[in-house]
Amino acid sequence: MNATDQTSTKVKKESKNKIRVDFERTSLLKRLRIKYLSVFFFQKVIWVLFRLVLLVGVSYVVLLPFFAKITGSVMSPEDFIDNTVKMVPRAPTLGTYTAIIVENDYYKALTSTAILSLLCAVSQMFICTLVGYGFSKFKFKFNSLIFGLVIFTLIVPHQTLQFSMFMKFRYFDFLKIYEIIRKFMGVTVAKDLKINLINSYWPLALLSVTGLAFKNGLYILVMRQFFKGFPDEMEEAAYVDGAGVFKTYFTIILPNAIPMMVTIFLFAFTWQWTDEFYVNLFTTDTGPYLLPRIVKIPRTLVQSTAAIQASTIYQSAIRNTCGLMIIAPLLVVYLIGQNFLIQGIERTGVTG
């Protein structure tokens, strides 16, 4: 800093001190008038009020449906036919929750869904991490083309593939044994050699292990972007120390990718938990009893006269209650893993 800049800074500092001293010497009434009866103060007040009204309005629009569903879940059938009852129940009851738990086998569905979601989420987390690392750090022929096909899976509607996927797992032919015997040995074999995997966890498990499950293209993209920002020097140092590719991956790469892996796990777990498309495609009423199947009306809740009179509104409230009971465990999972989720999102943009 030269002499001119130092002099300018000193003058500004002395000017500010003089203004402060002069302001403090004025009367209280005059100071209040200067501070609060100014255009700047009114602009600040208007901006604060605008933000407050905007936030309250947005919060109202977002939270009102949730509040209505929660209050509707504890209303009695009589509250739905009482025109004076709007949002606050007159006779609150937990009968709807009890009926869903007992008659719809909520705990059975919760256990089955937790096992399936955990299996799929863990499989997708590890396989998408491995594939994303391969795309980001290894140069091989058709790398860009294959990665483009991975991205293409994000835009292909799953409804266009549902019939082929159903038939593939309905007549599952491991390693094409049936086709090999039929074509090359010239022997007609029974179709029983093809395994029926419908009404089991196997279709979703196989899709997860092979990286073809719902949103796996997105997970691979996220992990690829994360590893592209991972410093190459750490890998090179491990190679110099004599570590191979797999040892480097398991001892250097994975420990540093834990926040992103937890993020992928939370996404995969959540989407599998609330999935209806694949559950309805690969399972029937005789298959695993999962949470989407509890969304039905318990018989004891529609037996009273009041419930029948309010059937449309009341049955809608029962289905909403089922939805609340489905997503409630996800809130617990989010509260446990929110720190890892935030770290994973932040570290997506890490650069080397």
URZI-V852771 format. One record per helix or strand. SS is the DSSP state (2 for helix, 1 for strand). FROM is the first residue (numbers start at 1). LEN is the number of residues. If there is no record, write none. Layout:
ss:SS from:FROM len:LEN
ss:SS from:FROM len:LEN
//
This chain:
ss:2 from:3 len:23
ss:2 from:28 len:9
ss:2 from:39 len:35
ss:2 from:77 len:4
ss:2 from:95 len:9
ss:2 from:106 len:32
ss:2 from:143 len:10
ss:2 from:158 len:3
ss:2 from:162 len:9
ss:1 from:172 len:1
ss:2 from:174 len:11
ss:2 from:191 len:3
ss:1 from:195 len:1
ss:2 from:202 len:8
ss:2 from:216 len:13
ss:2 from:232 len:9
ss:2 from:245 len:12
ss:2 from:258 len:16
ss:2 from:277 len:6
ss:2 from:291 len:4
ss:2 from:299 len:4
ss:2 from:305 len:5
ss:2 from:311 len:37
//
